[in-house]
Amino acid sequence: MWTDRQRVEPGGERPDGARRRATIHDVARLAGVSRQTVSRAVNDKGEIDPGTKERVLEAARLLDYRPSRFARGLVQKGAVTAGLVIPDLRNPFFPEVAAGVLEAAEQRGWQVVVWDSRIDDARERQALDVLSHQADAVVGYFKDSDDVLTRHLGGVPLVLLERGPQQTRFAAVGIDASAGVEQGIAHLVEAGHRRIGMLDGEREPGARKQAFLEQVRRHGLPVDESWIVLCPEHSVAGGEAGMERLLEARPEITAVFGFNDLIAVGAMRTARRHGRGVPDDLAVLGFDGLSLGELVDPALTTLHIDKRQLGRLAVEQMARLCAGEEPLRGADAWVTPELVVRESA
């Protein structure tokens, strides 16, 4: 019915490179009818000529148009639905992040659908496929490239968590690992530590590892790959196993930085089994600021991420995109971890 050129133009790209969600005006323009006629056709309401209705629905299909529930939410409280994709609900960090998003969304009268991708790339893409038909906007953790995400979005606004705005063309809320790790390593150095190891959690070079290397080198401390051990499992057990390998490779270490708090707690348990007291023989620094850090003995020194602030920023980004506004950029889209000094370091 329409040429390929007509099929592409209305749902074009935004200035940031992400695909623009088709609007009711795009459908009306392509079908050659009024906005009110489109509304009657897609909502199956009112009298409308069958041929006109068919033409409108065909235009909507070609443009991948989905009626905006966000617009209805402006007058009907609770009608806005946001999708939240979390990689691992067994890791207590992510339920705390989810709580932050839910709290911020509730203040706006929004509903939230939570999807656990279980650290599975295929499930992440499945989440987008499903939520693009159920939600007005999606926020979450995704490992795929921007191009892959775009293919599964269907034009629904997307906000990426823990990706810096310079790392993606989508709206994002980043964690300033560099600023946080700078505080943590400075604290360890001021306490007299010169031999500091790391238990990393990412196979590819990530922001926390990069920040660790920059800071220890900045302080003139010895470091190479033997001072860093990968913990593929982001858990207490993963931290225990990683600490075993780190002590074997570098028994002289006096402090260790854990990729997250769970790994750091595992490091403390292994240290005790080796007869090393924390913090007298080994200082331990975590990252995330989980509530459980206050419950372990000794209490965990950590780089605390404000999960409520993360949630507020994520929801603010979604609201801006749904309203057709530009997302937050630069420092306004970052959360900076704060050093919380307890007993472990």
N, C-alpha and C positions, 0 to 999 in steps of 0.2 A: 504493500500500500504506500510506503514511503521509501525514499532513497536512503542509502547508507549515510549520506551527509546529514539529512534531516534526523536520522536516528542518533547521531553522535552529539550534535551541537548543543541541544538544550541541557543535557546533563554534563556539561564540560567541567574543566578543572578550576579550582579556586586559585588565587595567587600563590598560596603556599604549596601547590602541586597536588593536593589531595582532591579526589573527585567530589564535585559539588552535588549535593542531593537534589534530585529533580523536584520542582515545586508544582503546585496546582496551576500556576500561570504557564509553566512550560508545557504541561499537558494541554491546556486550553489553546495555546498558540499552535501546537502541532496538529491538534484535531480541528482547529478552526471554529471553536465554540467559545462561549463565555465561561468564566470561572464557576458561576452558579450551575451551569449545565454539567461541568465536570463533577462538581460536588454531588449532584443528584445521581449521576451515572455510577460513580464509584461507591456511593453509599446506598445504592438501590432504593432511592426515595424519590417521590414525586413522579409526575407524568413526563415521559421523555420518549421520543421517537426511537423505535428499536434499532434502526440503522445508525442514528446518531450515537446511541449508547454503545453500539458495537465499535464505532470509530473511536470513541473516547477511551474505551477499555483497551483497544489495541494500542493507542498512543501511550496509555499508562504502562502497558506491558513493555513496550519498546524502550521507554525511558526508565524502567525499573522504579516507577513512582509508587511510593507508599504514603497514604494520607498521614499527615503530621498529627500525632496525638499530642505533641507539645503545644500546638496552637489551641487545642481543646482544653489542655491543662491550665491555660491562662484564665479560664472561666469556670472550670470544674476541678476543684481541689482533688489532688490524688491521682489525676489522670495521666500525669507524666511518668513514664517508666524508663529507668536507667538500667543498663546491663553492666554488671561488675564481674570481671574475669580474674580469678585468683589462681595462682599456680599450685598451691599446696595448703589445704586447710588444716593439715596435721601439724604444720609449722606454726607455732603460736603467734609469730609476727604477722601473718596474713589475716587471721581473724581480727587482730587489733586494727589493721589497716581497714578491713571491711567495716568494723564498727565505726571508724572515723567517717567513712563514706556514707554509711547508713544514717549516722547522726546528722551530717550536713544535709543529706537528701531529705530527711524527715522534716527539717526546719523549713524546707521549701514545699512540703506537701507531696514530695515525690515518692514513688514506689521503686524498689530496687530488686532486680533479679540477679542472684549470685550464681556463678558457674565456676566449678572447681576443675581446672584443666589437668590436674594431676601431673604436672611437669611433662606434658605430652604435646608435642608440636601439632599433631593431627587434631587433638581435642581443642587446642587453641583455635585452629581454623574452623572446626565444627562450631565452636562457640560463636564465632562471628557470623557464620552462615545462619544459625538459629536466631541469635539476638538481633540481627539486622532486620528481621521480620517481627520481632516482639518488642523492641526497645526504641526509644526516641534518640538515644545516644548510648555509647559504650565507653567504658573506662576499664583499664586493666593492664596486666603484665603480658607482653607478647614478645617472643624471640624472633619472629619472622621479619624480613625486610619490609620496608614501606610498600614496595611493589606487590609483594605477596598479600599483605594485609588489604590493600586497595581492591584486589580481585575478589575478596570475600566480604567486603563491607556493604556493597550496594548503595553507597553514598551516605550511609548513616554516620553522623559525627563520631569521631574516635579521639580519645585522650589516652596517651600511653603513660604508665607509671614507671618511675625510676629510669627514664630516659631524658637526658638533657635536651633542651630545645634545639641545640645545635646538632643533635644526633638523629633527628627525624624531621620530616616535613609536616607531620601531624602535630596537633596540640599535645603538650606533654607537661608532666610535673616531675622534675628531677630531684635527686638526692645529691647534695654537694659533698661527695665523699672526700674530696681533696681538703676542704676546709675542716671537716670533722677529724680526719686522720692527722692533720697537722696539729690539732689540739692534743690528740691522744699520744702521739710520739713525743711531743714536747714535754708532756707530763711524765712519761717514762724516763726521758733523758734527764729531766730535772731531778728525778729520784735517784739518779746515778747509774742507770742501766746503759750499757754500751754494747751488749750482745743480745739483740732482739730478733726473734723469729716470727714467722707468720703462718697461720693455718688458713689457706685460701679456699674459696668455694666455687671458683669459676675455671672451667677448662681453658677458655679463651682469656687473654689478658683483659682484666676488667678494671673498673675505676678504683676499687679499693686496693688492689694489688699495685696498680700504678702509683697511687697516692702514697702507699707504704714505702715503695722503692724511692720515690722522690724525697720523702722526709728523712729516711735513715741516711741517705747519701748527703742530704743537706746538712745533717749533723755530723758528717764525717765518720759514720759507723760502718763496720765491715758488713758486706752483704753480697750474696750472689744467689743463684737458684737453689743452692743447698740449704739456704736459710728459710725457704718457703716450701711448704708441703701442701699438696692439693687434697681437699676433703670433698669428694664428689657428693657424699651424703650430708646434707645440711642439718645435722642432728647431733645430739649428745654423743651417740655411738660413733658418728663420723668424726667428731672432735677427739674422742678417745683414741681411735685408730690412728688419726693423723698425728696426734701428739706422740704416740709411740714411735712413729717414723722420724719425727723431728728430733726427738731426744737421741735416737740412734745416730742420726746424721750430724747433729750439732749439740752434743751433751753440755757444751759450755754456755748455752743460752741462760740468761737470767730473767728474761721477759718474753711474752708471746702475745701477739695480736691476733684475735680470732675474727674470721670473716663475719660471723654473726654471734649472738649471745649463746645459742645452743652449742656451737662448736667450742666456744670459750669455756663453757661449763664442762664439756667433755675433757678439755685440756686440764682443767683443775683436778678432775677425778684421776686421770692418768698420772699427773704429777704426784698426787698423794700415794698412789701405788708404788711409785719409785722412791718414796721416802722424801719427797721435796715438799716443804711447807709453802703454802700460798698465804701471804706474799713474801715471806722471809727469804725463801730460796728461789721462788719463781713468781714474778708479777704477771697477772693475766688481765688483758683488756679485751672487752667485747665490742660489738657494734649492733645496734638496733634499739636498745633500751627496752627490752621486754620486762613485763611485770615480774616474771620469775627471777630476774636478776637480784631482786631484793630478798628473795626467799632462800637462796642457796647460802651455804656457809663455807668460806666468807662471802659476804655480799659482793656482787660483781661490779667492778668499775667498767663503765661502758660509754659508748658514743650514742646518745639517745636521740632517736628520731621522733618528732612530734607527730604521732599518727592522726590526731585530730586536725592538725594543720594540713597534713597530706590530704585528708578527706575533704576538707573545706576547699582547698585549691582544685582538687579533681572535680568536684561538683561545680565550682565556679567556672572552670574551663568548659564543662559540658553545657552549662546554662548559656555561656557566651556563644558557643557554636550553634546551639539550637535557636538562639535569637538572631543569628546571622551576623554576630559581632566578631571582631578579631580576638583570638585567645591571648592570654597573658604571655609575655615573653621576658627573656632576660632574668634578672634577679627575682622578679615577681613570681616566676614559675619554678623556683627552687626551694627546697627545704634543707636547712643546714643543721646537721647533727650537733648536739651540745654535749660536752664532756661532763659526765656525772661520776664524781669520785666517791668510791665506797672502799671496801676493805681489801679487795683482791689486787689492787695496784695503787 
